[in-house]
Every structure is written in C-alpha cells, then in structure tokens.
Amino acid sequence: MADSQYNFPFRHLLGIEQLSCQDITGILDQAKAFEEVCENPDVKIIPALQKKIVVNLFFENSTRTRNSFEIAEKRLSANVINFDAASSSLSKGETLIDTATNLEAMRPDMIVMRHNAPGAHILMARHVNASIVNAGDGAHEHPTQALLDAYTMREKFGRLDGLKVAIVGDIRNSRVVRSNLWLLTKMGASITLVGPPTLMPLDMKETWPNAVFSYDFDEVIPKMDVLMMLRCQFERGTGMYISSQGEYAKHYQLNMARMEKAKKDAAVLHPGPINRGVEITSEVADGSNSLILRQVTNGVPVRMAVLYLLATGSPGAKD
Ligand code: NCD
C-alpha cells in the first residue's frame, strides 16, 4: 500500500472548518491508497490499527455512517466497541460529561461520535484523551460525509478546483451542507445553494458571502457539474417550513424532466437516506448520472484514511 507521507496536524477530526487545503488533500490522497486495499481481494484487511480500541458512540440513528465506520475500523484491524445509546446509562439520566469521563476511565484510543446537539463532540473532546471523530453533530457538521463527497467528485472530474456545485434543498437543517461549504470553498469549487426561502436562513448569506443563493432550481441546473441533493430533515422540523411535500417537489425535486436540462455528464449526489419521491425521484437516484452508491463505497477508504491519520499523527498534534 502506498502511504501518502502526510502528517495530520490535529488530535481530533471535529469538523472541516479547522482543516487546510493541504489537510483535505492529505486525507483524500491517503483514502486513494486505502481504496486499493479495499478493492484488492488478496488484501482487504491490514494490521494498521490492531493495537487500537475504537468506540462507536452513536446517540442518533445511522445506517450508512455507523456501518461505514465499523467496516473501515475492521479493515484496519482495530478492536471495535459499539456503544448502544438506547441501552446505556444515558437513558437513566447520566450526563454526557459523566459518560465521557467514564469512557475515558477505560482508555479507548478513538471515539467516533454522532449526537443531535451541535458541539457535543467538542465537549467530549475536552474530557477524554482519545481522538474524537465527529460523525455528525446536530445540524452543524458532518466532516467525513463532505470528505467522501469530495473524494467522489474528484474521482469523477479529476479536480475540485473550478467545479460548479449546486447544493439543493434543506439548507436550514442539513449538517452535510455546512461541511461541504467549508470543504468545497476551501478547495476552489463554486457553490450555488438552492432551496425555498424558508429553508435558506438569512445568516447563511452573511456566513457564506462567496456562495451564490438561488430559489430557482430550473435556472441553475444547466450550469452545474454537480447536483448535490439534500434530504429533507423532517425529524428536525423541515415540515414546518414547507407548505407540502408536493409543493416542495414541484420546485426542488430532481426528476427526469429536470435532468434533461442538466449537462450530459453532470454528477448527482445525495448523502442518504433518500426520501424517494420528495427531493429526488427513483429514476434519477438509480439513473446513469447518479453517484449515490459510489459515495457509499468511497466512504470506507475515506474513513479508513481519517482513522489512520489520527492514529499515526504527530505527537504534537493540536486539539
Ligand atoms: C446524513 C446525516 O445523517 O447527516 N446521512 C449520512 O450520514 N449518510 C444526511 C442526512 O441524514 O440527511
């Protein structure tokens, strides 16, 4: 396996906001080396993390991300513990800080954490010596999703610089959009955020002066290399901001009629899980422009790269 010779300068992966272009490229290049491991039937599993204990601490539901991390950890031969939040002492009223200090008392090496409170992983990082990997904190960040999205775009187009990317839908409630905005703007892509005004918070325009905002999906589609569709986050209250799912779909659903207007080689991305028939139709999600399953495949080497680089980072790594 080729090693990218890059040293990750942080002890944790808390978000994309802290990373430089060099860090992002370092992770993506390391992931490319790990893709060869995943695809080679004679290798598949390497001993890189065999002395490490990794705890997967998921307080929010997850299918793809949790399994993807677990497969990545096992491909690196880590010892994996899955913490089931529903059967934990949290359900008996234990605080997150008490959970953290008790976990720390057992000396894990890494904690992969998903929580519905923005910043919960930062609190955890203050109370443990283990490296924390943010696997999604509320509507804030989801760094490994943005990294695997970038990996998938770079794989298809050979670059991120200059790519025209539309991120479409539930801008208000999505953590995927925030991590992608950090990553793609750092890497020189141009971003257009598309969605109904009610799902486009005003502070987004202040925070992201370089992004273009549009309420008109049909007008944006023909110019884009990438159409990244977001899931409507109904569990975070999206239903309150749209008049109906039918009305939403009329203006913002990616369907075959809209794909007719897209560039021939436009890439369609979606982080999953898909609300089929709401933000995207099955014909498009399963169609020839869709890279949705490729994103899932790429998630494994990308997460391997993150875990490996954290485990082998320099001793003086910053928090
Ligand atoms: C995303 C998540 O949970 O933030 N899914 C994922 O991790 N693959 C996106 C979403 O739920 O909309």
py3Dmol code that shows the C-alpha trace and the ligand (Angstrom):
import py3Dmol

protein = """\
ATOM      1  CA  MET A   1       0.000   0.000   0.000  1.00  0.00           C
ATOM      2  CA  ALA A   2       1.326   3.429  -0.906  1.00  0.00           C
ATOM      3  CA  ASP A   3       1.471   5.809   2.064  1.00  0.00           C
ATOM      4  CA  SER A   4       0.827   9.445   1.247  1.00  0.00           C
ATOM      5  CA  GLN A   5       3.577  10.583   3.738  1.00  0.00           C
ATOM      6  CA  TYR A   6       1.258  13.266   5.029  1.00  0.00           C
ATOM      7  CA  ASN A   7       1.047  14.024   8.792  1.00  0.00           C
ATOM      8  CA  PHE A   8      -2.358  15.103  10.102  1.00  0.00           C
ATOM      9  CA  PRO A   9      -1.764  18.049  12.478  1.00  0.00           C
ATOM     10  CA  PHE A  10      -4.835  17.549  14.733  1.00  0.00           C
ATOM     11  CA  ARG A  11      -5.682  15.088  17.512  1.00  0.00           C
ATOM     12  CA  HIS A  12      -9.363  15.043  16.550  1.00  0.00           C
ATOM     13  CA  LEU A  13     -11.485  15.431  13.442  1.00  0.00           C
ATOM     14  CA  LEU A  14     -14.062  17.854  14.813  1.00  0.00           C
ATOM     15  CA  GLY A  15     -15.115  19.462  11.544  1.00  0.00           C
ATOM     16  CA  ILE A  16     -13.945  20.660   8.136  1.00  0.00           C
ATOM     17  CA  GLU A  17     -13.796  24.276   9.323  1.00  0.00           C
ATOM     18  CA  GLN A  18     -10.388  23.749  11.020  1.00  0.00           C
ATOM     19  CA  LEU A  19      -8.749  21.970   8.063  1.00  0.00           C
ATOM     20  CA  SER A  20      -6.452  23.474   5.435  1.00  0.00           C
ATOM     21  CA  CYS A  21      -6.421  22.552   1.733  1.00  0.00           C
ATOM     22  CA  GLN A  22      -3.294  20.522   2.470  1.00  0.00           C
ATOM     23  CA  ASP A  23      -5.130  18.567   5.200  1.00  0.00           C
ATOM     24  CA  ILE A  24      -8.070  17.864   2.893  1.00  0.00           C
ATOM     25  CA  THR A  25      -5.805  16.755   0.057  1.00  0.00           C
ATOM     26  CA  GLY A  26      -3.745  14.669   2.510  1.00  0.00           C
ATOM     27  CA  ILE A  27      -6.857  12.795   3.647  1.00  0.00           C
ATOM     28  CA  LEU A  28      -8.147  12.282   0.090  1.00  0.00           C
ATOM     29  CA  ASP A  29      -4.755  11.007  -1.118  1.00  0.00           C
ATOM     30  CA  GLN A  30      -4.478   8.625   1.832  1.00  0.00           C
ATOM     31  CA  ALA A  31      -8.017   7.412   1.042  1.00  0.00           C
ATOM     32  CA  LYS A  32      -6.934   6.704  -2.539  1.00  0.00           C
ATOM     33  CA  ALA A  33      -4.189   4.440  -1.179  1.00  0.00           C
ATOM     34  CA  PHE A  34      -6.760   2.680   1.025  1.00  0.00           C
ATOM     35  CA  GLU A  35      -9.150   2.234  -1.908  1.00  0.00           C
ATOM     36  CA  GLU A  36      -6.543  -0.116  -3.360  1.00  0.00           C
ATOM     37  CA  VAL A  37      -6.625  -2.077  -0.081  1.00  0.00           C
ATOM     38  CA  CYS A  38     -10.432  -2.322  -0.165  1.00  0.00           C
ATOM     39  CA  GLU A  39     -10.568  -3.393  -3.812  1.00  0.00           C
ATOM     40  CA  ASN A  40      -7.731  -5.934  -3.696  1.00  0.00           C
ATOM     41  CA  PRO A  41      -9.249  -9.337  -2.823  1.00  0.00           C
ATOM     42  CA  ASP A  42      -5.850 -10.534  -1.604  1.00  0.00           C
ATOM     43  CA  VAL A  43      -5.540  -7.715   0.946  1.00  0.00           C
ATOM     44  CA  LYS A  44      -8.829  -6.108   2.127  1.00  0.00           C
ATOM     45  CA  ILE A  45      -7.689  -6.016   5.772  1.00  0.00           C
ATOM     46  CA  ILE A  46      -4.413  -4.528   7.019  1.00  0.00           C
ATOM     47  CA  PRO A  47      -2.958  -4.525  10.548  1.00  0.00           C
ATOM     48  CA  ALA A  48      -2.534  -0.724  10.836  1.00  0.00           C
ATOM     49  CA  LEU A  49      -4.753  -0.218  13.925  1.00  0.00           C
ATOM     50  CA  GLN A  50      -4.501  -3.648  15.503  1.00  0.00           C
ATOM     51  CA  LYS A  51      -3.443  -2.262  18.891  1.00  0.00           C
ATOM     52  CA  LYS A  52      -6.171   0.392  18.965  1.00  0.00           C
ATOM     53  CA  ILE A  53      -9.580   0.334  20.636  1.00  0.00           C
ATOM     54  CA  VAL A  54     -12.226   2.340  18.788  1.00  0.00           C
ATOM     55  CA  VAL A  55     -15.606   3.103  20.352  1.00  0.00           C
ATOM     56  CA  ASN A  56     -18.514   3.931  18.049  1.00  0.00           C
ATOM     57  CA  LEU A  57     -20.725   6.206  20.121  1.00  0.00           C
ATOM     58  CA  PHE A  58     -23.937   6.899  18.207  1.00  0.00           C
ATOM     59  CA  PHE A  59     -26.654   8.833  20.049  1.00  0.00           C
ATOM     60  CA  GLU A  60     -28.566   9.384  16.789  1.00  0.00           C
ATOM     61  CA  ASN A  61     -29.778   6.864  14.249  1.00  0.00           C
ATOM     62  CA  SER A  62     -27.452   5.927  11.436  1.00  0.00           C
ATOM     63  CA  THR A  63     -27.192   3.165   8.869  1.00  0.00           C
ATOM     64  CA  ARG A  64     -24.531   4.191   6.361  1.00  0.00           C
ATOM     65  CA  THR A  65     -22.214   6.207   8.586  1.00  0.00           C
ATOM     66  CA  ARG A  66     -22.102   3.752  11.502  1.00  0.00           C
ATOM     67  CA  ASN A  67     -21.612   0.690   9.296  1.00  0.00           C
ATOM     68  CA  SER A  68     -19.123   2.504   7.111  1.00  0.00           C
ATOM     69  CA  PHE A  69     -17.022   3.462  10.150  1.00  0.00           C
ATOM     70  CA  GLU A  70     -17.222  -0.072  11.513  1.00  0.00           C
ATOM     71  CA  ILE A  71     -16.118  -1.589   8.208  1.00  0.00           C
ATOM     72  CA  ALA A  72     -13.308   0.978   7.949  1.00  0.00           C
ATOM     73  CA  GLU A  73     -12.184   0.155  11.508  1.00  0.00           C
ATOM     74  CA  LYS A  74     -12.253  -3.580  10.795  1.00  0.00           C
ATOM     75  CA  ARG A  75     -10.334  -3.188   7.528  1.00  0.00           C
ATOM     76  CA  LEU A  76      -7.642  -1.514   9.659  1.00  0.00           C
ATOM     77  CA  SER A  77      -7.829  -4.357  12.258  1.00  0.00           C
ATOM     78  CA  ALA A  78      -8.947  -2.054  15.098  1.00  0.00           C
ATOM     79  CA  ASN A  79     -10.752  -3.512  18.106  1.00  0.00           C
ATOM     80  CA  VAL A  80     -14.274  -2.150  17.781  1.00  0.00           C
ATOM     81  CA  ILE A  81     -16.826  -1.462  20.519  1.00  0.00           C
ATOM     82  CA  ASN A  82     -20.315  -0.340  19.531  1.00  0.00           C
ATOM     83  CA  PHE A  83     -21.910   1.740  22.255  1.00  0.00           C
ATOM     84  CA  ASP A  84     -25.671   1.420  22.135  1.00  0.00           C
ATOM     85  CA  ALA A  85     -27.010   4.763  23.394  1.00  0.00           C
ATOM     86  CA  ALA A  86     -30.538   3.381  23.879  1.00  0.00           C
ATOM     87  CA  SER A  87     -29.375   0.746  26.394  1.00  0.00           C
ATOM     88  CA  SER A  88     -26.737   2.969  28.034  1.00  0.00           C
ATOM     89  CA  SER A  89     -26.857   4.858  31.325  1.00  0.00           C
ATOM     90  CA  LEU A  90     -27.824   7.967  29.364  1.00  0.00           C
ATOM     91  CA  SER A  91     -31.326   6.544  29.369  1.00  0.00           C
ATOM     92  CA  LYS A  92     -31.005   6.579  33.192  1.00  0.00           C
ATOM     93  CA  GLY A  93     -30.150  10.280  33.164  1.00  0.00           C
ATOM     94  CA  GLU A  94     -26.337  10.224  33.074  1.00  0.00           C
ATOM     95  CA  THR A  95     -24.841  13.439  31.689  1.00  0.00           C
ATOM     96  CA  LEU A  96     -22.687  13.481  28.564  1.00  0.00           C
ATOM     97  CA  ILE A  97     -19.699  14.602  30.661  1.00  0.00           C
ATOM     98  CA  ASP A  98     -20.152  11.649  33.017  1.00  0.00           C
ATOM     99  CA  THR A  99     -20.402   9.319  30.026  1.00  0.00           C
ATOM    100  CA  ALA A 100     -17.192  10.874  28.682  1.00  0.00           C
ATOM    101  CA  THR A 101     -15.211  10.606  31.920  1.00  0.00           C
ATOM    102  CA  ASN A 102     -16.361   7.008  32.438  1.00  0.00           C
ATOM    103  CA  LEU A 103     -15.420   6.071  28.882  1.00  0.00           C
ATOM    104  CA  GLU A 104     -12.041   7.761  29.384  1.00  0.00           C
ATOM    105  CA  ALA A 105     -11.504   5.699  32.528  1.00  0.00           C
ATOM    106  CA  MET A 106     -11.479   2.640  30.238  1.00  0.00           C
ATOM    107  CA  ARG A 107      -8.788   4.231  27.990  1.00  0.00           C
ATOM    108  CA  PRO A 108     -10.134   3.884  24.454  1.00  0.00           C
ATOM    109  CA  ASP A 109      -7.899   5.231  21.692  1.00  0.00           C
ATOM    110  CA  MET A 110     -10.588   6.730  19.491  1.00  0.00           C
ATOM    111  CA  ILE A 111     -14.245   7.633  19.780  1.00  0.00           C
ATOM    112  CA  VAL A 112     -16.397   8.050  16.677  1.00  0.00           C
ATOM    113  CA  MET A 113     -19.352  10.082  17.819  1.00  0.00           C
ATOM    114  CA  ARG A 114     -22.740  11.179  16.489  1.00  0.00           C
ATOM    115  CA  HIS A 115     -25.032  13.354  18.608  1.00  0.00           C
ATOM    116  CA  ASN A 116     -28.054  15.523  17.938  1.00  0.00           C
ATOM    117  CA  ALA A 117     -26.582  18.503  19.818  1.00  0.00           C
ATOM    118  CA  PRO A 118     -24.263  20.761  17.804  1.00  0.00           C
ATOM    119  CA  GLY A 119     -20.873  20.826  19.534  1.00  0.00           C
ATOM    120  CA  ALA A 120     -21.423  17.705  21.690  1.00  0.00           C
ATOM    121  CA  HIS A 121     -18.243  16.194  20.215  1.00  0.00           C
ATOM    122  CA  ILE A 122     -16.255  19.281  21.306  1.00  0.00           C
ATOM    123  CA  LEU A 123     -17.468  18.795  24.878  1.00  0.00           C
ATOM    124  CA  MET A 124     -16.454  15.136  24.661  1.00  0.00           C
ATOM    125  CA  ALA A 125     -13.009  16.063  23.288  1.00  0.00           C
ATOM    126  CA  ARG A 126     -12.382  18.226  26.375  1.00  0.00           C
ATOM    127  CA  HIS A 127     -12.968  15.315  28.736  1.00  0.00           C
ATOM    128  CA  VAL A 128     -11.131  12.427  27.085  1.00  0.00           C
ATOM    129  CA  ASN A 129      -7.617  11.693  25.865  1.00  0.00           C
ATOM    130  CA  ALA A 130      -8.959   9.620  22.989  1.00  0.00           C
ATOM    131  CA  SER A 131      -9.148  11.112  19.488  1.00  0.00           C
ATOM    132  CA  ILE A 132     -12.688  12.178  18.651  1.00  0.00           C
ATOM    133  CA  VAL A 133     -14.099  11.791  15.150  1.00  0.00           C
ATOM    134  CA  ASN A 134     -17.247  13.801  14.551  1.00  0.00           C
ATOM    135  CA  ALA A 135     -19.742  11.569  12.730  1.00  0.00           C
ATOM    136  CA  GLY A 136     -22.401  14.310  12.726  1.00  0.00           C
ATOM    137  CA  ASP A 137     -23.384  16.860  15.393  1.00  0.00           C
ATOM    138  CA  GLY A 138     -26.932  18.137  15.047  1.00  0.00           C
ATOM    139  CA  ALA A 139     -27.294  20.482  12.084  1.00  0.00           C
ATOM    140  CA  HIS A 140     -23.674  21.623  12.432  1.00  0.00           C
ATOM    141  CA  GLU A 141     -21.012  19.467  10.709  1.00  0.00           C
ATOM    142  CA  HIS A 142     -20.555  16.010   9.201  1.00  0.00           C
ATOM    143  CA  PRO A 143     -16.915  16.120   8.121  1.00  0.00           C
ATOM    144  CA  THR A 144     -16.454  12.572   6.825  1.00  0.00           C
ATOM    145  CA  GLN A 145     -19.543  12.981   4.610  1.00  0.00           C
ATOM    146  CA  ALA A 146     -18.033  16.089   2.997  1.00  0.00           C
ATOM    147  CA  LEU A 147     -14.710  14.281   2.572  1.00  0.00           C
ATOM    148  CA  LEU A 148     -16.334  11.312   0.845  1.00  0.00           C
ATOM    149  CA  ASP A 149     -18.403  13.671  -1.310  1.00  0.00           C
ATOM    150  CA  ALA A 150     -15.198  15.467  -2.323  1.00  0.00           C
ATOM    151  CA  TYR A 151     -13.462  12.165  -2.973  1.00  0.00           C
ATOM    152  CA  THR A 152     -16.340  11.113  -5.242  1.00  0.00           C
ATOM    153  CA  MET A 153     -16.291  14.406  -7.171  1.00  0.00           C
ATOM    154  CA  ARG A 154     -12.512  14.322  -7.531  1.00  0.00           C
ATOM    155  CA  GLU A 155     -12.725  10.724  -8.747  1.00  0.00           C
ATOM    156  CA  LYS A 156     -15.212  11.692 -11.460  1.00  0.00           C
ATOM    157  CA  PHE A 157     -13.826  15.059 -12.586  1.00  0.00           C
ATOM    158  CA  GLY A 158     -10.144  14.713 -11.590  1.00  0.00           C
ATOM    159  CA  ARG A 159     -10.299  18.001  -9.639  1.00  0.00           C
ATOM    160  CA  LEU A 160     -12.346  20.078  -7.204  1.00  0.00           C
ATOM    161  CA  ASP A 161     -10.977  23.466  -8.220  1.00  0.00           C
ATOM    162  CA  GLY A 162     -13.369  25.249 -10.574  1.00  0.00           C
ATOM    163  CA  LEU A 163     -16.183  22.695 -10.259  1.00  0.00           C
ATOM    164  CA  LYS A 164     -19.667  24.192 -10.238  1.00  0.00           C
ATOM    165  CA  VAL A 165     -21.659  22.550  -7.459  1.00  0.00           C
ATOM    166  CA  ALA A 166     -25.325  23.133  -6.605  1.00  0.00           C
ATOM    167  CA  ILE A 167     -26.355  22.035  -3.102  1.00  0.00           C
ATOM    168  CA  VAL A 168     -30.109  21.758  -3.173  1.00  0.00           C
ATOM    169  CA  GLY A 169     -32.911  21.547  -0.628  1.00  0.00           C
ATOM    170  CA  ASP A 170     -32.955  21.673   3.150  1.00  0.00           C
ATOM    171  CA  ILE A 171     -30.121  24.151   3.644  1.00  0.00           C
ATOM    172  CA  ARG A 172     -31.509  25.207   7.043  1.00  0.00           C
ATOM    173  CA  ASN A 173     -31.317  21.851   8.776  1.00  0.00           C
ATOM    174  CA  SER A 174     -28.567  19.940   6.997  1.00  0.00           C
ATOM    175  CA  ARG A 175     -25.142  19.354   8.552  1.00  0.00           C
ATOM    176  CA  VAL A 176     -23.974  17.956   5.208  1.00  0.00           C
ATOM    177  CA  VAL A 177     -24.305  21.367   3.566  1.00  0.00           C
ATOM    178  CA  ARG A 178     -22.182  23.112   6.199  1.00  0.00           C
ATOM    179  CA  SER A 179     -19.280  20.662   5.959  1.00  0.00           C
ATOM    180  CA  ASN A 180     -19.473  20.709   2.165  1.00  0.00           C
ATOM    181  CA  LEU A 181     -19.465  24.504   2.092  1.00  0.00           C
ATOM    182  CA  TRP A 182     -16.309  24.628   4.183  1.00  0.00           C
ATOM    183  CA  LEU A 183     -14.597  21.973   2.126  1.00  0.00           C
ATOM    184  CA  LEU A 184     -15.600  22.998  -1.380  1.00  0.00           C
ATOM    185  CA  THR A 185     -14.966  26.718  -0.920  1.00  0.00           C
ATOM    186  CA  LYS A 186     -11.509  25.957   0.546  1.00  0.00           C
ATOM    187  CA  MET A 187     -10.768  23.746  -2.467  1.00  0.00           C
ATOM    188  CA  GLY A 188     -11.816  26.328  -5.072  1.00  0.00           C
ATOM    189  CA  ALA A 189     -15.187  24.956  -6.213  1.00  0.00           C
ATOM    190  CA  SER A 190     -18.002  27.428  -6.789  1.00  0.00           C
ATOM    191  CA  ILE A 191     -21.144  26.774  -4.797  1.00  0.00           C
ATOM    192  CA  THR A 192     -24.750  27.643  -5.504  1.00  0.00           C
ATOM    193  CA  LEU A 193     -27.176  26.984  -2.653  1.00  0.00           C
ATOM    194  CA  VAL A 194     -30.682  26.287  -3.930  1.00  0.00           C
ATOM    195  CA  GLY A 195     -33.882  25.903  -1.938  1.00  0.00           C
ATOM    196  CA  PRO A 196     -37.086  27.589  -0.871  1.00  0.00           C
ATOM    197  CA  PRO A 197     -36.585  30.879   1.005  1.00  0.00           C
ATOM    198  CA  THR A 198     -37.971  29.339   4.199  1.00  0.00           C
ATOM    199  CA  LEU A 199     -35.210  26.699   4.183  1.00  0.00           C
ATOM    200  CA  MET A 200     -32.481  29.253   3.423  1.00  0.00           C
ATOM    201  CA  PRO A 201     -31.606  31.072   6.669  1.00  0.00           C
ATOM    202  CA  LEU A 202     -30.526  34.705   6.295  1.00  0.00           C
ATOM    203  CA  ASP A 203     -27.385  34.164   8.382  1.00  0.00           C
ATOM    204  CA  MET A 204     -26.186  31.721   5.710  1.00  0.00           C
ATOM    205  CA  LYS A 205     -25.813  34.659   3.337  1.00  0.00           C
ATOM    206  CA  GLU A 206     -23.698  36.532   5.884  1.00  0.00           C
ATOM    207  CA  THR A 207     -21.607  33.494   6.796  1.00  0.00           C
ATOM    208  CA  TRP A 208     -21.047  32.397   3.185  1.00  0.00           C
ATOM    209  CA  PRO A 209     -20.527  35.599   1.188  1.00  0.00           C
ATOM    210  CA  ASN A 210     -18.836  33.648  -1.611  1.00  0.00           C
ATOM    211  CA  ALA A 211     -21.728  31.247  -2.178  1.00  0.00           C
ATOM    212  CA  VAL A 212     -24.443  32.112  -4.690  1.00  0.00           C
ATOM    213  CA  PHE A 213     -28.030  31.736  -3.421  1.00  0.00           C
ATOM    214  CA  SER A 214     -30.948  30.835  -5.666  1.00  0.00           C
ATOM    215  CA  TYR A 215     -34.604  29.932  -5.252  1.00  0.00           C
ATOM    216  CA  ASP A 216     -34.854  28.872  -8.913  1.00  0.00           C
ATOM    217  CA  PHE A 217     -33.580  25.313  -9.367  1.00  0.00           C
ATOM    218  CA  ASP A 218     -34.576  25.151 -13.059  1.00  0.00           C
ATOM    219  CA  GLU A 219     -32.441  28.157 -13.882  1.00  0.00           C
ATOM    220  CA  VAL A 220     -29.399  26.776 -12.009  1.00  0.00           C
ATOM    221  CA  ILE A 221     -29.392  23.176 -13.315  1.00  0.00           C
ATOM    222  CA  PRO A 222     -27.860  23.655 -16.805  1.00  0.00           C
ATOM    223  CA  LYS A 223     -24.749  25.390 -15.437  1.00  0.00           C
ATOM    224  CA  MET A 224     -23.781  22.764 -12.863  1.00  0.00           C
ATOM    225  CA  ASP A 225     -21.215  19.949 -12.872  1.00  0.00           C
ATOM    226  CA  VAL A 226     -22.592  18.507  -9.637  1.00  0.00           C
ATOM    227  CA  LEU A 227     -26.152  18.396  -8.320  1.00  0.00           C
ATOM    228  CA  MET A 228     -25.930  17.536  -4.624  1.00  0.00           C
ATOM    229  CA  MET A 229     -29.400  16.833  -3.304  1.00  0.00           C
ATOM    230  CA  LEU A 230     -30.061  17.115   0.430  1.00  0.00           C
ATOM    231  CA  ARG A 231     -32.508  15.037   2.408  1.00  0.00           C
ATOM    232  CA  CYS A 232     -35.474  16.971   3.804  1.00  0.00           C
ATOM    233  CA  GLN A 233     -34.779  16.659   7.552  1.00  0.00           C
ATOM    234  CA  PHE A 234     -38.355  16.059   8.697  1.00  0.00           C
ATOM    235  CA  GLU A 235     -37.132  14.898  12.121  1.00  0.00           C
ATOM    236  CA  ARG A 236     -35.569  18.354  12.561  1.00  0.00           C
ATOM    237  CA  GLY A 237     -38.822  20.148  11.729  1.00  0.00           C
ATOM    238  CA  THR A 238     -38.495  20.758   7.967  1.00  0.00           C
ATOM    239  CA  GLY A 239     -42.231  20.113   7.576  1.00  0.00           C
ATOM    240  CA  MET A 240     -42.925  23.420   9.355  1.00  0.00           C
ATOM    241  CA  TYR A 241     -41.073  25.365   6.669  1.00  0.00           C
ATOM    242  CA  ILE A 242     -42.734  23.961   3.530  1.00  0.00           C
ATOM    243  CA  SER A 243     -46.408  24.097   2.598  1.00  0.00           C
ATOM    244  CA  SER A 244     -46.483  20.449   1.478  1.00  0.00           C
ATOM    245  CA  GLN A 245     -44.154  17.755   0.156  1.00  0.00           C
ATOM    246  CA  GLY A 246     -45.932  18.001  -3.226  1.00  0.00           C
ATOM    247  CA  GLU A 247     -45.312  21.736  -3.454  1.00  0.00           C
ATOM    248  CA  TYR A 248     -41.678  21.248  -2.433  1.00  0.00           C
ATOM    249  CA  ALA A 249     -41.237  18.554  -5.089  1.00  0.00           C
ATOM    250  CA  LYS A 250     -42.786  20.770  -7.779  1.00  0.00           C
ATOM    251  CA  HIS A 251     -39.986  23.323  -7.407  1.00  0.00           C
ATOM    252  CA  TYR A 252     -36.999  21.468  -5.951  1.00  0.00           C
ATOM    253  CA  GLN A 253     -37.269  17.757  -6.730  1.00  0.00           C
ATOM    254  CA  LEU A 254     -34.609  16.352  -9.055  1.00  0.00           C
ATOM    255  CA  ASN A 255     -36.624  14.338 -11.566  1.00  0.00           C
ATOM    256  CA  MET A 256     -36.092  13.149 -15.159  1.00  0.00           C
ATOM    257  CA  ALA A 257     -37.605  16.317 -16.650  1.00  0.00           C
ATOM    258  CA  ARG A 258     -35.085  18.415 -14.740  1.00  0.00           C
ATOM    259  CA  MET A 259     -32.211  16.043 -15.618  1.00  0.00           C
ATOM    260  CA  GLU A 260     -32.988  16.758 -19.312  1.00  0.00           C
ATOM    261  CA  LYS A 261     -31.734  20.296 -18.681  1.00  0.00           C
ATOM    262  CA  ALA A 262     -28.533  19.192 -16.916  1.00  0.00           C
ATOM    263  CA  LYS A 263     -25.091  18.791 -18.510  1.00  0.00           C
ATOM    264  CA  LYS A 264     -24.743  15.304 -20.035  1.00  0.00           C
ATOM    265  CA  ASP A 265     -22.068  14.266 -17.536  1.00  0.00           C
ATOM    266  CA  ALA A 266     -23.476  16.094 -14.501  1.00  0.00           C
ATOM    267  CA  ALA A 267     -22.977  14.094 -11.315  1.00  0.00           C
ATOM    268  CA  VAL A 268     -25.912  13.506  -8.974  1.00  0.00           C
ATOM    269  CA  LEU A 269     -25.023  13.110  -5.292  1.00  0.00           C
ATOM    270  CA  HIS A 270     -27.131  12.501  -2.176  1.00  0.00           C
ATOM    271  CA  PRO A 271     -25.813  11.616   1.296  1.00  0.00           C
ATOM    272  CA  GLY A 272     -28.678   9.234   2.030  1.00  0.00           C
ATOM    273  CA  PRO A 273     -31.041   8.195   3.372  1.00  0.00           C
ATOM    274  CA  ILE A 274     -33.147   9.237   0.360  1.00  0.00           C
ATOM    275  CA  ASN A 275     -36.739  10.383   0.653  1.00  0.00           C
ATOM    276  CA  ARG A 276     -37.657   8.825  -2.714  1.00  0.00           C
ATOM    277  CA  GLY A 277     -40.280  10.935  -4.441  1.00  0.00           C
ATOM    278  CA  VAL A 278     -39.568  14.017  -2.294  1.00  0.00           C
ATOM    279  CA  GLU A 279     -36.137  15.568  -3.033  1.00  0.00           C
ATOM    280  CA  ILE A 280     -35.282  13.104  -5.804  1.00  0.00           C
ATOM    281  CA  THR A 281     -37.153  10.526  -7.885  1.00  0.00           C
ATOM    282  CA  SER A 282     -36.126   6.878  -8.080  1.00  0.00           C
ATOM    283  CA  GLU A 283     -35.400   7.229 -11.828  1.00  0.00           C
ATOM    284  CA  VAL A 284     -32.720   9.830 -11.094  1.00  0.00           C
ATOM    285  CA  ALA A 285     -31.408   8.266  -7.865  1.00  0.00           C
ATOM    286  CA  ASP A 286     -30.919   4.952  -9.677  1.00  0.00           C
ATOM    287  CA  GLY A 287     -30.080   6.501 -13.071  1.00  0.00           C
ATOM    288  CA  SER A 288     -26.866   6.803 -15.068  1.00  0.00           C
ATOM    289  CA  ASN A 289     -25.779  10.197 -13.654  1.00  0.00           C
ATOM    290  CA  SER A 290     -26.164   9.052 -10.065  1.00  0.00           C
ATOM    291  CA  LEU A 291     -23.019   8.533  -7.971  1.00  0.00           C
ATOM    292  CA  ILE A 292     -25.012   7.860  -4.812  1.00  0.00           C
ATOM    293  CA  LEU A 293     -23.799   4.286  -4.296  1.00  0.00           C
ATOM    294  CA  ARG A 294     -20.283   5.298  -5.306  1.00  0.00           C
ATOM    295  CA  GLN A 295     -20.410   7.781  -2.401  1.00  0.00           C
ATOM    296  CA  VAL A 296     -21.236   4.895  -0.069  1.00  0.00           C
ATOM    297  CA  THR A 297     -18.377   2.769  -1.439  1.00  0.00           C
ATOM    298  CA  ASN A 298     -15.947   5.682  -1.146  1.00  0.00           C
ATOM    299  CA  GLY A 299     -16.994   6.312   2.454  1.00  0.00           C
ATOM    300  CA  VAL A 300     -14.990   3.305   3.632  1.00  0.00           C
ATOM    301  CA  PRO A 301     -11.499   4.277   2.364  1.00  0.00           C
ATOM    302  CA  VAL A 302     -12.142   7.904   3.335  1.00  0.00           C
ATOM    303  CA  ARG A 303     -12.978   6.888   6.919  1.00  0.00           C
ATOM    304  CA  MET A 304     -10.013   4.496   6.971  1.00  0.00           C
ATOM    305  CA  ALA A 305      -7.816   7.450   5.998  1.00  0.00           C
ATOM    306  CA  VAL A 306      -9.217   9.656   8.784  1.00  0.00           C
ATOM    307  CA  LEU A 307      -8.772   6.961  11.459  1.00  0.00           C
ATOM    308  CA  TYR A 308      -5.309   6.029  10.244  1.00  0.00           C
ATOM    309  CA  LEU A 309      -4.062   9.612  10.019  1.00  0.00           C
ATOM    310  CA  LEU A 310      -5.371  10.397  13.521  1.00  0.00           C
ATOM    311  CA  ALA A 311      -3.756   7.249  14.924  1.00  0.00           C
ATOM    312  CA  THR A 312      -0.392   7.940  13.297  1.00  0.00           C
ATOM    313  CA  GLY A 313      -0.399  11.752  13.627  1.00  0.00           C
ATOM    314  CA  SER A 314       2.497  13.697  15.056  1.00  0.00           C
ATOM    315  CA  PRO A 315       2.886  13.622  18.880  1.00  0.00           C
ATOM    316  CA  GLY A 316       2.496  17.430  18.992  1.00  0.00           C
ATOM    317  CA  ALA A 317      -0.878  17.293  17.230  1.00  0.00           C
ATOM    318  CA  LYS A 318      -3.157  20.216  18.068  1.00  0.00           C
ATOM    319  CA  ASP A 319      -6.608  19.849  19.634  1.00  0.00           C
TER     320      ASP A 319
END
"""
ligand_1 = """\
12
NCD
C -26.631 12.278 6.623
C -26.699 12.563 8.089
O -27.075 11.756 8.904
O -26.335 13.672 8.389
N -26.605 10.947 6.267
C -25.467 10.283 6.375
O -24.727 10.407 7.312
N -25.169 9.487 5.353
C -27.595 13.027 5.850
C -28.989 13.035 6.302
O -29.389 12.385 7.257
O -29.729 13.741 5.651
"""
view = py3Dmol.view(width=600, height=400)
view.addModel(protein, "pdb")
view.setStyle({"model": 0}, {"cartoon": {"style": "trace"}})
view.addModel(ligand_1, "xyz")
view.setStyle({"model": 1}, {"stick": {}})
view.zoomTo()
view.show()
